[in-house]
Amino acid sequence: MTAPGAWTLGLAFVYTVALALASRTAHKRADRGEGFFVGSRTFGPWTVAFCITGLFSGSSYIAILELSYRTGISAIWYGVAETVQVLLIALILVKPLRKRLVVTVTGMIGERFGRTAQAIAGTITAFTFPMWSVATAIAFASALHAFTALSIETSIVVTALLLLIFLSAGGMRAVALTQKANCMVFVAMLAVGLAAFFINPGFDGLGRLAGERPEMFLLGNAGITLIVAWFGTFIVNVLLAQAAFQMTMSCRTPEDGRRGMLYAAGLGIPFILIGTLLGVAAAVIVPAQDLGLVAVPLYIAEVLPAPLAGVFFLGVWACALGWAAPCQFSGATSLGRDVGRALRPQATEDDLVRYTRWALVLLTVLMIIFAFLRSEESAWWNVLAWTLRNGATLAPVLAVLFWPLATRRAAYAAMVVGFTTGLAWYHFSDWSPSSFLYGIHPVWVGMSANVLTLVILTLLTAQWQRTRSRKRELQGYAALATGTALAIVAAGFWNVMHPLGFTGLAIFCVTTAGAAAAFLLAVPASGQGALEASVLRRQDERVASLD
């Protein structure tokens, strides 16, 4: 074992013991019933800010380190897309979701479409959350692998078991305590990383790299297809960011939750800039490594004394905990609370807490299995999880908010079709992180199939009529015209758009415009105008609540 490895393991051990003691405190204060899932809704804005920073900024930092080593400064777009997501959640969704006392997206789907839909959505969501968990665990495991004789897989097993111990004790309070501690460690990590950059290579080294590999300083070097997929995925994820919702819904008031999200957006900026800088710096000092998350540890260890290298990778460990802990907890909430309630409606809140603790064990096993299947490319795991989860739950959530006509069977089919289509598209793309079947990213295919299935099956099976509202009729035809115009443009400029990676986005936009037209024009059939007026009033109230 190298000296940096010894310091990394030593500091991680001390930090872990400290968190374990904090977890015991959380266990003593652990809330019963629903309070276990939302911390009894007592969080202030800075607690929410630390939770969201640990969740999104820590994970983005890991992805940016890896991406910038391979693609240069274009990795910055990953962080920008993540920041846009946080801002949109803060400005659009926090207040209406807090008023509805939402705990999970899957629970919201269950309230609208029934127990079967809740079971399907909860199972799919639970399946994807360990993918996000393993994505950041890979980063710390890569550092241990570079410094010690431990394999990446063994390191991830240790990480997974540690998360299980923390979360099963204190629930959301354990998550909050861990995130506060992680944010303090982040400050030290970023400071040490900046010191490493100025020691070597500094700006002179970046100048040399620009001469040797100018593509590393192109903002589009990661590929337009991938960059567009990042933005599209994060923006769509605004409606589906369950772990973030669960943290934000733990606040005292909607205003506190919104302020916390806005604070987190600002706190995330140093992670984006410094992560990009360090990944590019590692490309200067340790070129030609197959794995970016191994190259960065080697760079830090070469430039800094062992104690400082240990501090840096303690921060990486905190990033792994900051993302993986909320993901595992939120996924377990979907499986234990939502699926448990769907299968056993008479279960008490204490029963659901017990089921969630059992679910944490199952998701820990699943996280370890994923690690053994693919222990590299953490950003790939993130995007795969978004593809599968968003491809299953986007359309039902849109229907909950905007379309009372949608039927239960259409929701069931939409979730299954969207999930399997995204998975199959990845399969036929050989599970590549950047090369896809017909050049179209699976995230667009899965979400488009999800939305189309819901709309088509609803129109085929439900009793409906065209709206009698002149205003909604005009809006619906405008959406239909917009979708038609987009389809014509996409077809006419296919040879231009396809090489740039815009065709998948175009297909999704056309699908979304068509769905919007259906939402506005098709309403439940009734011989009485009063029923439609009631339906439209509920829709308008939902839309107004998002303003």
C-alpha positions as CSV (number, residue, x, y, z in Angstrom):
1,M,0.0,0.0,0.0
2,T,1.3,3.5,-0.9
3,A,1.5,6.4,1.6
4,P,-1.5,8.2,-0.1
5,G,-3.4,4.9,0.2
6,A,-2.7,4.7,3.9
7,W,-3.7,8.3,4.5
8,T,-6.9,7.8,2.4
9,L,-7.9,4.7,4.3
10,G,-7.0,6.2,7.6
11,L,-8.9,9.4,7.2
12,A,-11.9,7.5,5.7
13,F,-11.9,5.2,8.7
14,V,-11.9,8.1,11.2
15,Y,-14.5,10.0,9.2
16,T,-16.7,6.9,9.0
17,V,-16.5,6.3,12.7
18,A,-17.5,9.9,13.3
19,L,-20.5,9.5,11.0
20,A,-21.4,6.2,12.7
21,L,-21.6,8.1,16.0
22,A,-23.7,10.8,14.4
23,S,-25.9,8.0,13.0
24,R,-26.4,6.7,16.5
25,T,-27.6,10.2,17.4
26,A,-30.0,10.1,14.5
27,H,-31.2,6.7,15.6
28,K,-32.1,8.1,19.1
29,R,-34.0,11.0,17.4
30,A,-35.4,8.8,14.7
31,D,-38.9,9.7,13.7
32,R,-41.7,7.2,13.8
33,G,-44.1,6.6,11.0
34,E,-44.1,9.1,8.1
35,G,-41.5,11.2,9.9
36,F,-38.9,8.6,9.2
37,F,-39.2,9.4,5.5
38,V,-39.3,13.3,5.7
39,G,-37.6,14.1,9.0
40,S,-41.0,15.2,10.5
41,R,-40.7,18.2,8.1
42,T,-38.4,20.2,10.4
43,F,-35.5,21.1,8.1
44,G,-34.5,24.7,7.6
45,P,-33.2,26.2,4.3
46,W,-29.5,25.6,5.0
47,T,-30.2,22.0,5.9
48,V,-32.0,21.6,2.6
49,A,-29.1,23.4,0.8
50,F,-26.5,21.0,2.3
51,C,-28.7,18.0,1.4
52,I,-29.1,19.1,-2.2
53,T,-25.5,20.1,-2.5
54,G,-24.3,16.7,-1.3
55,L,-26.8,15.0,-3.6
56,F,-26.3,16.8,-6.9
57,S,-23.1,18.7,-6.7
58,G,-21.1,15.8,-5.2
59,S,-22.3,13.4,-7.9
60,S,-21.7,16.0,-10.7
61,Y,-18.2,16.6,-9.4
62,I,-17.4,12.9,-9.8
63,A,-18.9,12.7,-13.3
64,I,-17.1,15.9,-14.3
65,L,-13.7,14.7,-13.1
66,E,-14.1,11.6,-15.3
67,L,-15.6,13.3,-18.3
68,S,-13.1,16.2,-18.3
69,Y,-10.2,13.8,-18.3
70,R,-11.5,12.3,-21.5
71,T,-13.3,15.2,-23.2
72,G,-11.8,18.4,-21.7
73,I,-13.7,21.5,-20.8
74,S,-16.9,20.3,-22.6
75,A,-17.6,18.4,-19.4
76,I,-18.7,21.7,-17.8
77,W,-22.0,21.3,-19.6
78,Y,-22.9,18.3,-17.4
79,G,-22.7,20.6,-14.3
80,V,-24.6,23.4,-16.1
81,A,-27.4,21.0,-16.9
82,E,-27.5,19.8,-13.3
83,T,-27.7,23.5,-12.1
84,V,-30.6,24.2,-14.5
85,Q,-32.4,21.3,-13.0
86,V,-32.0,22.5,-9.4
87,L,-33.2,26.0,-10.4
88,L,-36.2,24.7,-12.1
89,I,-37.2,22.5,-9.2
90,A,-36.8,25.5,-6.9
91,L,-38.8,27.9,-9.0
92,I,-41.6,25.7,-10.3
93,L,-42.2,22.6,-8.1
94,V,-41.3,23.1,-4.5
95,K,-44.4,25.0,-3.4
96,P,-47.0,22.9,-5.2
97,L,-45.4,19.6,-4.1
98,R,-45.1,20.8,-0.5
99,K,-48.8,21.7,-0.5
100,R,-49.6,18.2,-1.7
101,L,-47.3,16.7,1.0
102,V,-45.6,14.6,-1.6
103,V,-43.1,12.1,-0.3
104,T,-42.3,10.2,-3.5
105,V,-43.1,10.4,-7.2
106,T,-44.2,6.8,-7.1
107,G,-46.7,7.6,-4.3
108,M,-48.1,10.4,-6.4
109,I,-48.6,8.0,-9.3
110,G,-50.3,5.5,-6.9
111,E,-52.7,8.1,-5.6
112,R,-53.9,8.8,-9.2
113,F,-53.7,5.4,-10.9
114,G,-54.1,3.0,-8.0
115,R,-52.2,0.2,-6.3
116,T,-51.0,-1.6,-9.4
117,A,-49.5,1.5,-10.9
118,Q,-47.9,2.3,-7.6
119,A,-46.3,-1.2,-7.4
120,I,-45.0,-1.0,-11.0
121,A,-43.6,2.6,-10.5
122,G,-42.1,1.8,-7.1
123,T,-40.4,-1.4,-8.3
124,I,-38.9,0.3,-11.4
125,T,-37.7,3.3,-9.4
126,A,-36.2,1.1,-6.7
127,F,-34.4,-0.9,-9.4
128,T,-32.7,2.3,-10.9
129,F,-31.6,4.0,-7.7
130,P,-28.8,1.6,-6.9
131,M,-27.4,2.5,-10.4
132,W,-27.0,6.1,-9.2
133,S,-25.5,4.9,-6.0
134,V,-22.9,2.7,-7.6
135,A,-22.0,5.6,-10.0
136,T,-20.4,7.7,-7.3
137,A,-19.1,4.7,-5.2
138,I,-17.0,3.8,-8.2
139,A,-15.0,7.1,-7.8
140,F,-13.8,6.3,-4.3
141,A,-13.3,2.6,-5.2
142,S,-11.1,3.7,-8.1
143,A,-8.9,5.7,-5.7
144,L,-8.5,2.7,-3.4
145,H,-7.8,0.5,-6.4
146,A,-5.0,2.9,-7.5
147,F,-3.4,3.1,-4.1
148,T,-4.0,-0.3,-2.6
149,A,-4.4,-4.0,-3.5
150,L,-8.1,-3.8,-3.1
151,S,-10.2,-4.3,-6.2
152,I,-12.8,-1.8,-7.3
153,E,-15.6,-4.4,-6.6
154,T,-14.4,-5.0,-3.1
155,S,-14.3,-1.3,-2.3
156,I,-17.8,-0.9,-3.6
157,V,-19.0,-3.7,-1.4
158,V,-17.6,-1.9,1.7
159,T,-19.3,1.3,0.6
160,A,-22.6,-0.4,0.1
161,L,-22.5,-2.0,3.6
162,L,-21.6,1.3,5.2
163,L,-24.6,3.0,3.6
164,L,-26.8,0.3,4.8
165,I,-25.7,0.8,8.4
166,F,-26.2,4.5,8.3
167,L,-29.6,4.6,6.6
168,S,-31.3,1.8,8.4
169,A,-30.9,3.6,11.7
170,G,-32.0,7.2,11.3
171,G,-33.8,7.6,8.1
172,M,-34.0,11.1,6.6
173,R,-32.3,12.6,9.7
174,A,-29.3,10.3,9.1
175,V,-29.2,11.6,5.6
176,A,-29.3,15.2,6.7
177,L,-26.5,14.7,9.3
178,T,-24.3,12.9,6.8
179,Q,-24.8,15.7,4.2
180,K,-23.9,18.5,6.6
181,A,-20.6,16.7,7.5
182,N,-20.0,15.9,3.8
183,C,-20.3,19.6,2.8
184,M,-17.6,20.5,5.3
185,V,-15.3,17.9,3.8
186,F,-16.1,19.2,0.3
187,V,-14.6,22.5,1.2
188,A,-11.3,20.9,2.2
189,M,-11.3,18.7,-1.0
190,L,-11.8,21.7,-3.3
191,A,-9.1,23.7,-1.6
192,V,-6.6,20.8,-1.9
193,G,-7.6,20.2,-5.5
194,L,-6.9,23.9,-6.4
195,A,-3.5,23.7,-4.6
196,A,-2.6,20.6,-6.7
197,F,-3.5,22.4,-9.9
198,F,-1.4,25.5,-9.2
199,I,1.6,23.3,-8.1
200,N,1.4,21.3,-11.4
201,P,0.5,21.8,-14.2
202,G,-0.8,25.3,-13.6
203,F,-2.0,27.5,-16.5
204,D,1.3,26.9,-18.4
205,G,0.6,23.2,-18.5
206,L,-2.9,23.8,-19.8
207,G,-1.3,25.9,-22.6
208,R,0.9,23.0,-23.5
209,L,-2.1,20.7,-23.6
210,A,-3.9,23.2,-25.8
211,G,-1.1,22.9,-28.3
212,E,-0.9,19.2,-28.3
213,R,-4.7,18.4,-28.0
214,P,-6.7,21.4,-28.9
215,E,-9.9,19.4,-28.9
216,M,-9.7,19.3,-25.1
217,F,-10.6,23.0,-25.1
218,L,-13.6,22.8,-27.4
219,L,-16.9,23.2,-25.6
220,G,-18.5,20.6,-27.9
221,N,-15.8,18.0,-27.6
222,A,-18.0,15.6,-25.6
223,G,-20.3,15.3,-28.6
224,I,-23.5,17.3,-29.2
225,T,-25.6,14.1,-28.9
226,L,-24.4,13.5,-25.4
227,I,-24.5,17.1,-24.3
228,V,-28.1,17.5,-25.5
229,A,-29.0,14.3,-23.7
230,W,-27.6,15.7,-20.5
231,F,-29.7,18.8,-20.7
232,G,-32.8,16.9,-21.9
233,T,-32.4,14.4,-19.1
234,F,-31.9,16.9,-16.3
235,I,-34.8,19.1,-17.5
236,V,-37.2,16.2,-17.8
237,N,-35.9,15.0,-14.4
238,V,-37.3,18.2,-12.8
239,L,-40.7,16.5,-12.6
240,L,-39.2,13.2,-11.4
241,A,-36.3,14.0,-9.0
242,Q,-37.6,11.9,-6.2
243,A,-34.6,12.0,-3.9
244,A,-34.5,15.8,-4.2
245,F,-38.2,16.1,-3.6
246,Q,-37.9,13.9,-0.5
247,M,-35.2,16.2,0.9
248,T,-37.0,19.4,0.0
249,M,-40.3,18.2,1.4
250,S,-38.6,17.7,4.7
251,C,-38.4,21.5,5.1
252,R,-40.5,23.5,7.6
253,T,-42.3,25.6,4.9
254,P,-42.3,25.7,1.1
255,E,-40.4,29.0,1.2
256,D,-37.6,27.4,3.2
257,G,-37.4,24.6,0.7
258,R,-37.2,27.0,-2.2
259,R,-34.5,29.1,-0.6
260,G,-32.5,25.9,0.2
261,M,-32.6,24.8,-3.4
262,L,-31.5,28.3,-4.6
263,Y,-28.6,28.2,-2.1
264,A,-27.6,24.8,-3.4
265,A,-27.5,26.0,-7.0
266,G,-25.0,28.7,-5.9
267,L,-22.9,26.3,-3.8
268,G,-22.6,23.9,-6.8
269,I,-20.7,26.3,-9.0
270,P,-17.2,25.6,-7.5
271,F,-17.8,21.9,-8.0
272,I,-18.3,22.4,-11.7
273,L,-15.4,24.7,-12.3
274,I,-12.8,22.9,-10.1
275,G,-13.9,19.5,-11.2
276,T,-13.4,20.5,-14.9
277,L,-10.0,22.0,-14.1
278,L,-8.7,19.0,-12.2
279,G,-9.8,16.5,-14.9
280,V,-8.0,18.5,-17.6
281,A,-5.0,18.8,-15.3
282,A,-4.9,15.0,-14.8
283,A,-4.9,14.7,-18.6
284,V,-1.7,16.7,-18.6
285,I,0.2,14.9,-15.9
286,V,-1.1,11.3,-16.3
287,P,-2.1,10.9,-19.9
288,A,-3.2,7.7,-21.7
289,Q,-5.1,6.1,-18.8
290,D,-8.1,4.0,-19.7
291,L,-10.1,5.1,-16.7
292,G,-10.4,8.8,-15.8
293,L,-11.4,8.0,-12.2
294,V,-8.1,6.1,-11.8
295,A,-6.0,8.8,-13.6
296,V,-7.2,11.6,-11.2
297,P,-6.0,9.7,-8.0
298,L,-2.6,9.0,-9.7
299,Y,-2.4,12.8,-10.6
300,I,-3.2,13.9,-7.1
301,A,-0.8,11.4,-5.5
302,E,2.0,12.5,-7.8
303,V,1.6,16.2,-7.1
304,L,0.7,16.4,-3.4
305,P,2.1,15.0,-0.2
306,A,0.4,11.9,1.1
307,P,-1.6,13.6,3.9
308,L,-3.1,16.2,1.5
309,A,-3.9,13.4,-1.1
310,G,-5.7,11.7,1.7
311,V,-7.7,14.8,2.4
312,F,-8.7,15.1,-1.2
313,F,-9.9,11.5,-1.4
314,L,-11.7,11.8,1.8
315,G,-13.7,14.4,-0.1
316,V,-14.3,11.9,-2.9
317,W,-15.5,9.5,-0.3
318,A,-17.9,12.2,1.0
319,C,-19.1,12.7,-2.6
320,A,-19.9,9.0,-2.8
321,L,-21.8,9.1,0.5
322,G,-23.5,12.4,-0.5
323,W,-25.1,11.0,-3.6
324,A,-25.4,7.3,-2.8
325,A,-27.0,7.6,0.7
326,P,-30.0,9.7,-0.5
327,C,-30.4,7.5,-3.6
328,Q,-30.4,4.3,-1.6
329,F,-32.8,5.8,1.0
330,S,-35.2,7.2,-1.6
331,G,-35.1,4.0,-3.7
332,A,-35.8,2.0,-0.5
333,T,-38.7,4.3,0.3
334,S,-40.3,3.6,-3.1
335,L,-39.8,-0.2,-2.6
336,G,-40.6,-0.4,1.1
337,R,-43.2,2.3,1.5
338,D,-44.9,2.6,-1.8
339,V,-44.8,-1.0,-3.1
340,G,-45.4,-2.2,0.5
341,R,-48.5,-0.1,0.7
342,A,-49.7,-1.2,-2.7
343,L,-49.3,-4.9,-1.8
344,R,-50.6,-4.6,1.8
345,P,-53.0,-1.6,2.0
346,Q,-53.7,-2.3,5.7
347,A,-50.0,-1.8,6.7
348,T,-49.4,0.8,9.4
349,E,-46.7,3.5,9.1
350,D,-44.5,1.5,11.4
351,D,-44.9,-1.5,9.1
352,L,-43.8,0.7,6.2
353,V,-40.7,1.8,8.0
354,R,-39.8,-1.9,8.6
355,Y,-40.4,-2.7,5.0
356,T,-38.2,0.2,4.0
357,R,-35.4,-1.1,6.2
358,W,-35.7,-4.5,4.5
359,A,-35.7,-2.8,1.1
360,L,-32.4,-1.1,2.0
361,V,-30.9,-4.6,2.3
362,L,-32.2,-5.7,-1.1
363,L,-31.0,-2.5,-2.8
364,T,-27.5,-2.9,-1.1
365,V,-27.3,-6.4,-2.8
366,L,-28.5,-4.9,-6.1
367,M,-25.9,-2.1,-5.9
368,I,-23.1,-4.7,-5.4
369,I,-24.4,-6.7,-8.3
370,F,-24.3,-3.6,-10.6
371,A,-20.7,-2.9,-9.4
372,F,-19.6,-6.4,-10.6
373,L,-21.4,-6.0,-13.9
374,R,-19.6,-2.7,-14.8
375,S,-17.2,-0.9,-12.5
376,E,-16.2,2.0,-14.7
377,E,-17.7,5.0,-16.4
378,S,-19.8,6.4,-13.5
379,A,-21.5,9.0,-15.7
380,W,-22.8,6.0,-17.8
381,W,-24.6,4.5,-14.8
382,N,-26.2,7.9,-14.0
383,V,-27.6,8.3,-17.6
384,L,-28.7,4.7,-17.7
385,A,-30.7,5.1,-14.5
386,W,-32.3,8.3,-15.8
387,T,-33.2,6.6,-19.1
388,L,-34.9,3.7,-17.4
389,R,-36.6,5.7,-14.5
390,N,-37.7,8.7,-16.6
391,G,-38.8,6.3,-19.4
392,A,-41.2,4.7,-17.0
393,T,-42.6,7.5,-14.9
394,L,-42.6,10.7,-17.0
395,A,-46.0,10.1,-18.7
396,P,-47.9,9.0,-15.6
397,V,-46.6,12.1,-13.7
398,L,-47.7,14.4,-16.6
399,A,-51.1,12.7,-16.5
400,V,-51.3,13.3,-12.7
401,L,-50.7,17.0,-13.2
402,F,-52.4,17.7,-16.5
403,W,-54.7,15.0,-17.9
404,P,-57.6,13.5,-15.9
405,L,-58.7,11.5,-18.9
406,A,-55.7,9.1,-18.7
407,T,-56.7,5.6,-17.8
408,R,-55.1,3.1,-15.4
409,R,-54.4,0.5,-18.0
410,A,-52.7,3.1,-20.2
411,A,-50.5,4.1,-17.3
412,Y,-49.5,0.5,-16.6
413,A,-48.6,-0.1,-20.3
414,A,-46.7,3.2,-20.6
415,M,-44.5,2.4,-17.6
416,V,-43.6,-1.1,-18.9
417,V,-43.2,0.0,-22.5
418,G,-41.0,3.0,-21.7
419,F,-38.8,1.1,-19.4
420,T,-38.3,-1.9,-21.7
421,T,-37.8,0.3,-24.8
422,G,-35.0,2.3,-23.1
423,L,-33.4,-0.9,-21.9
424,A,-33.6,-2.6,-25.3
425,W,-32.2,0.4,-27.0
426,Y,-29.1,0.3,-24.8
427,H,-28.8,-3.4,-25.4
428,F,-28.8,-3.0,-29.2
429,S,-26.3,-0.1,-28.8
430,D,-24.0,-2.6,-27.1
431,W,-24.3,-0.7,-23.8
432,S,-22.0,2.0,-25.2
433,P,-21.8,5.4,-23.3
434,S,-21.5,7.4,-26.5
435,S,-22.5,5.3,-29.6
436,F,-26.1,4.4,-30.0
437,L,-28.4,2.6,-32.4
438,Y,-29.2,4.8,-35.4
439,G,-27.3,7.6,-33.5
440,I,-30.2,8.3,-31.2
441,H,-29.7,8.3,-27.4
442,P,-31.9,5.8,-25.5
443,V,-33.2,8.4,-23.2
444,W,-35.2,10.0,-26.0
445,V,-36.5,6.7,-27.2
446,G,-37.6,5.5,-23.8
447,M,-39.4,8.7,-22.9
448,S,-41.0,9.1,-26.3
449,A,-42.4,5.5,-26.1
450,N,-43.6,6.2,-22.6
451,V,-45.6,9.3,-23.6
452,L,-46.9,7.9,-26.9
453,T,-48.2,4.7,-25.2
454,L,-50.1,6.6,-22.5
455,V,-51.7,9.0,-25.0
456,I,-52.6,6.4,-27.7
457,L,-54.0,3.8,-25.3
458,T,-56.0,6.4,-23.5
459,L,-57.6,7.7,-26.7
460,L,-58.3,4.2,-27.8
461,T,-59.9,3.0,-24.6
462,A,-61.4,6.0,-22.8
463,Q,-64.7,7.7,-23.5
464,W,-63.8,11.2,-24.5
465,Q,-64.9,14.2,-26.4
466,R,-63.3,17.3,-27.8
467,T,-63.1,20.2,-25.3
468,R,-65.9,22.8,-25.3
469,S,-63.5,25.4,-24.0
470,R,-62.6,27.8,-26.8
471,K,-59.4,28.8,-25.0
472,R,-58.2,25.3,-24.5
473,E,-59.2,24.4,-28.1
474,L,-57.0,27.2,-29.4
475,Q,-54.1,26.1,-27.2
476,G,-54.5,22.5,-28.3
477,Y,-54.4,23.3,-32.0
478,A,-51.4,25.6,-31.4
479,A,-49.6,22.6,-29.7
480,L,-50.6,20.4,-32.6
481,A,-49.4,22.9,-35.2
482,T,-46.1,23.2,-33.3
483,G,-45.6,19.5,-33.3
484,T,-46.4,19.3,-37.0
485,A,-44.0,22.1,-37.8
486,L,-41.2,20.4,-35.8
487,A,-41.8,17.1,-37.6
488,I,-41.6,18.8,-41.0
489,V,-38.4,20.6,-40.0
490,A,-36.9,17.4,-38.6
491,A,-37.7,15.5,-41.8
492,G,-36.5,18.3,-44.1
493,F,-33.2,18.8,-42.2
494,W,-32.6,15.2,-41.1
495,N,-29.2,15.1,-42.9
496,V,-28.1,18.2,-41.0
497,M,-29.6,17.4,-37.6
498,H,-28.8,13.8,-37.3
499,P,-24.9,14.1,-37.4
500,L,-25.3,16.8,-34.7
501,G,-27.3,14.5,-32.4
502,F,-30.5,16.5,-32.5
503,T,-32.9,13.9,-34.1
504,G,-33.6,12.1,-30.8
505,L,-34.5,15.4,-29.2
506,A,-36.6,16.4,-32.2
507,I,-38.6,13.1,-31.9
508,F,-39.2,13.7,-28.2
509,C,-40.2,17.3,-28.8
510,V,-42.7,16.3,-31.5
511,T,-44.1,13.6,-29.2
512,T,-44.4,16.1,-26.3
513,A,-46.2,18.6,-28.5
514,G,-48.6,15.9,-29.7
515,A,-49.2,14.9,-26.1
516,A,-49.9,18.5,-25.0
517,A,-52.4,18.8,-27.8
518,A,-54.2,15.6,-26.6
519,F,-54.1,16.9,-23.0
520,L,-55.8,20.1,-24.0
521,L,-58.3,18.8,-26.6
522,A,-59.5,15.4,-25.2
523,V,-61.6,15.5,-22.1
524,P,-63.9,12.9,-20.5
525,A,-67.1,12.4,-22.5
526,S,-70.3,13.7,-20.8
527,G,-73.7,14.7,-21.8
528,Q,-73.5,17.4,-19.2
529,G,-71.4,20.5,-19.5
530,A,-71.0,20.6,-15.7
531,L,-68.8,17.5,-15.7
532,E,-66.4,19.0,-18.3
533,A,-66.3,22.3,-16.4
534,S,-65.4,20.4,-13.2
535,V,-62.6,18.5,-15.1
536,L,-61.2,21.6,-16.7
537,R,-61.4,23.5,-13.4
538,R,-59.3,20.8,-11.7
539,Q,-56.8,20.9,-14.5
540,D,-56.5,24.7,-14.4
541,E,-56.0,24.5,-10.6
542,R,-53.2,22.0,-11.1
543,V,-51.5,24.2,-13.7
544,A,-52.0,27.3,-11.6
545,S,-50.4,25.6,-8.6
546,L,-47.2,25.2,-10.7
547,D,-46.9,29.0,-11.4
